[in-house]
Amino acid sequence: MSKITPKPAHAKILRNVGILLEEGHFRPHKIDDAFSKEVLTKFLKDLDGDKNYFSQADIDAFNKYGNKIDDEIHGSPLESFYAINDVYTKRVNEVSQLYEDYLAKPFTFTKDEDLERDADKLAYPKTLRIETTVGGNNLKLLALENMFWYRKRGRKQRQKDFK
């Protein structure tokens, strides 16, 4: 995943979208700090809805943009998108490597573990370690599901072969 290079056209497009939302939309939106917070929340959820990439420290750092996005739409230098995208790109690369390392070792199924599948009920992790995040448990669940279906399919195939 590569870094997005800032271009003047990005700011111009953002400003035009802002004008359309405030003046040309069938239900005009007031672009203010409340709008900024809503946009930031939605953007972060769209990027990392399962909470696999960003840490709580990342989210805390991004919260400063909760009152700035409206200013950027109205002409302040465009900063929030690039800053968040830079961290996202970095985290995707880091987490990809973490998954590779995690998958290189055999899974252990010796202790009871819980898996919350509703990301809205989860907090962002303090650190990006697959073993301590929902990602590791998701991988274990996928492995178990695949083993189950593979065995079930094998049983059905064997039954067919003997008929």
HUURTA-V303760 format. One record per pair of residues at least 24 apart in sequence whose C-alpha atoms are under 10 Angstrom apart, sorted by sequence separation. I is the first residue (numbers start at 1). J is the second residue. D is the distance in Angstrom with one decimal. If there is no record, write none. Layout:
i:I j:J d:D
i:I j:J d:D
This chain:
i:40 j:64 d:9.9
i:113 j:137 d:7.9
i:40 j:65 d:7.3
i:41 j:66 d:8.3
i:59 j:84 d:9.4
i:62 j:87 d:9.8
i:115 j:140 d:10.0
i:37 j:63 d:8.3
i:39 j:65 d:9.9
i:40 j:66 d:6.1
i:58 j:84 d:8.8
i:115 j:141 d:8.7
i:37 j:64 d:9.7
i:39 j:66 d:8.1
i:40 j:67 d:9.2
i:102 j:129 d:9.3
i:103 j:130 d:10.0
i:37 j:65 d:7.8
i:38 j:66 d:8.0
i:40 j:68 d:9.7
i:102 j:130 d:7.0
i:36 j:65 d:7.6
i:37 j:66 d:4.4
i:40 j:69 d:7.8
i:58 j:87 d:7.8
i:101 j:130 d:9.3
i:102 j:131 d:7.8
i:107 j:136 d:9.5
i:36 j:66 d:5.3
i:37 j:67 d:6.6
i:39 j:69 d:7.9
i:54 j:84 d:10.0
i:58 j:88 d:9.3
i:98 j:128 d:8.4
i:99 j:129 d:9.2
i:35 j:66 d:8.6
i:36 j:67 d:5.7
i:37 j:68 d:8.8
i:38 j:69 d:9.9
i:39 j:70 d:9.2
i:98 j:129 d:7.2
i:99 j:130 d:6.8
i:109 j:140 d:8.3
i:33 j:65 d:9.6
i:34 j:66 d:8.1
i:35 j:67 d:8.6
i:36 j:68 d:6.6
i:37 j:69 d:8.0
i:98 j:130 d:6.6
i:99 j:131 d:9.6
i:107 j:139 d:9.2
i:108 j:140 d:8.6
i:33 j:66 d:6.9
i:34 j:67 d:7.6
i:35 j:68 d:10.0
i:36 j:69 d:5.0
i:37 j:70 d:9.1
i:54 j:87 d:8.2
i:58 j:91 d:9.8
i:95 j:128 d:7.3
i:98 j:131 d:9.4
i:103 j:136 d:9.2
i:107 j:140 d:7.0
i:33 j:67 d:4.8
i:35 j:69 d:8.2
i:36 j:70 d:5.4
i:53 j:87 d:9.3
i:54 j:88 d:7.2
i:94 j:128 d:8.5
i:95 j:129 d:8.2
i:102 j:136 d:7.9
i:32 j:67 d:7.9
i:33 j:68 d:7.2
i:34 j:69 d:9.9
i:35 j:70 d:7.0
i:36 j:71 d:8.6
i:53 j:88 d:7.1
i:94 j:129 d:9.9
i:95 j:130 d:7.9
i:109 j:144 d:9.6
i:32 j:68 d:8.9
i:33 j:69 d:7.7
i:34 j:70 d:8.8
i:36 j:72 d:9.6
i:53 j:89 d:9.4
i:54 j:90 d:9.9
i:55 j:91 d:9.0
i:99 j:135 d:8.5
i:103 j:139 d:8.6
i:107 j:143 d:8.9
i:32 j:69 d:8.4
i:33 j:70 d:6.3
i:36 j:73 d:9.5
i:47 j:84 d:9.7
i:53 j:90 d:9.2
i:54 j:91 d:6.8
i:91 j:128 d:8.6
i:99 j:136 d:8.2
i:102 j:139 d:9.5
i:103 j:140 d:9.9
i:31 j:69 d:8.9
i:32 j:70 d:5.4
i:33 j:71 d:8.5
i:43 j:81 d:9.2
i:47 j:85 d:9.1
i:53 j:91 d:5.6
i:54 j:92 d:8.9
i:98 j:136 d:10.0
i:31 j:70 d:5.6
i:32 j:71 d:7.9
i:52 j:91 d:9.1
i:53 j:92 d:6.2
i:30 j:70 d:9.4
i:31 j:71 d:8.6
i:40 j:80 d:9.0
i:44 j:84 d:8.6
i:48 j:88 d:8.7
i:52 j:92 d:8.9
i:53 j:93 d:9.4
i:95 j:135 d:9.6
i:99 j:139 d:9.2
i:32 j:73 d:9.6
i:40 j:81 d:9.4
i:43 j:84 d:9.5
i:47 j:88 d:7.9
i:53 j:94 d:8.6
i:54 j:95 d:9.6
i:31 j:73 d:8.1
i:32 j:74 d:9.7
i:53 j:95 d:6.6
i:31 j:74 d:8.6
i:52 j:95 d:7.9
i:53 j:96 d:9.6
i:40 j:84 d:9.9
i:44 j:88 d:9.6
i:48 j:92 d:10.0
i:18 j:70 d:8.5
i:18 j:72 d:9.6
i:19 j:73 d:8.6
i:15 j:70 d:9.8
i:18 j:73 d:5.8
i:19 j:74 d:8.6
i:15 j:71 d:10.0
i:17 j:73 d:8.1
i:18 j:74 d:7.3
i:15 j:72 d:7.9
i:16 j:73 d:8.4
i:18 j:75 d:10.0
i:14 j:72 d:8.1
i:15 j:73 d:5.0
i:16 j:74 d:9.5
i:14 j:73 d:5.8
i:15 j:74 d:6.2
i:13 j:73 d:9.2
i:14 j:74 d:8.7
i:15 j:75 d:6.9
i:11 j:72 d:7.9
i:12 j:73 d:9.0
i:14 j:75 d:9.0
i:15 j:76 d:9.8
i:11 j:73 d:7.7
i:11 j:74 d:9.6
i:12 j:75 d:8.8
i:11 j:75 d:7.8
i:14 j:78 d:8.8
i:11 j:76 d:9.0
i:59 j:124 d:8.0
i:11 j:77 d:7.7
i:12 j:78 d:9.8
i:58 j:124 d:9.1
i:11 j:78 d:6.1
i:50 j:117 d:8.6
i:52 j:119 d:9.6
i:56 j:123 d:7.7
i:57 j:124 d:8.7
i:58 j:125 d:9.9
i:10 j:78 d:8.2
i:11 j:79 d:9.7
i:50 j:118 d:8.2
i:51 j:119 d:6.8
i:55 j:123 d:9.1
i:56 j:124 d:4.9
i:57 j:125 d:8.7
i:58 j:126 d:9.4
i:8 j:77 d:9.9
i:49 j:118 d:9.8
i:50 j:119 d:5.2
i:51 j:120 d:9.0
i:55 j:124 d:5.4
i:56 j:125 d:5.8
i:57 j:126 d:7.0
i:8 j:78 d:9.2
i:49 j:119 d:6.7
i:50 j:120 d:8.2
i:54 j:124 d:6.8
i:55 j:125 d:5.1
i:56 j:126 d:5.4
i:57 j:127 d:8.5
i:7 j:78 d:9.7
i:48 j:119 d:9.7
i:49 j:120 d:8.1
i:51 j:122 d:7.7
i:53 j:124 d:8.8
i:54 j:125 d:7.6
i:55 j:126 d:5.5
i:56 j:127 d:7.8
i:6 j:78 d:8.5
i:50 j:122 d:8.6
i:51 j:123 d:7.7
i:52 j:124 d:8.0
i:53 j:125 d:8.9
i:54 j:126 d:9.1
i:55 j:127 d:5.9
i:56 j:128 d:9.6
i:6 j:79 d:9.1
i:51 j:124 d:5.7
i:52 j:125 d:8.1
i:54 j:127 d:8.9
i:55 j:128 d:6.5
i:45 j:119 d:9.7
i:50 j:124 d:9.1
i:51 j:125 d:7.6
i:53 j:127 d:9.9
i:54 j:128 d:7.8
i:55 j:129 d:10.0
i:6 j:81 d:9.6
i:45 j:120 d:9.5
i:53 j:128 d:7.4
i:6 j:82 d:7.3
i:48 j:124 d:9.8
i:52 j:128 d:8.0
i:4 j:81 d:9.5
i:5 j:82 d:8.1
i:52 j:129 d:9.6
i:4 j:82 d:7.1
i:52 j:130 d:8.6
i:3 j:82 d:8.5
i:4 j:83 d:9.9
i:53 j:133 d:9.9
i:4 j:85 d:7.5
i:5 j:86 d:9.9
i:52 j:133 d:7.3
i:3 j:85 d:7.4
i:4 j:86 d:7.7
i:51 j:133 d:8.6
i:52 j:134 d:7.2
i:53 j:135 d:9.6
i:2 j:85 d:9.6
i:3 j:86 d:6.1
i:51 j:134 d:8.0
i:52 j:135 d:6.3
i:2 j:86 d:8.7
i:3 j:87 d:9.5
i:50 j:134 d:8.3
i:51 j:135 d:8.7
i:52 j:136 d:9.7
i:1 j:86 d:10.0
i:3 j:88 d:9.4
i:4 j:89 d:9.2
i:50 j:135 d:8.7
i:3 j:89 d:6.7
i:1 j:88 d:9.3
i:2 j:89 d:6.6
i:3 j:90 d:8.8
i:1 j:89 d:5.9
i:2 j:90 d:8.9
i:1 j:90 d:8.3
i:1 j:91 d:10.0
i:1 j:92 d:7.6
i:2 j:93 d:9.5
i:1 j:93 d:7.1
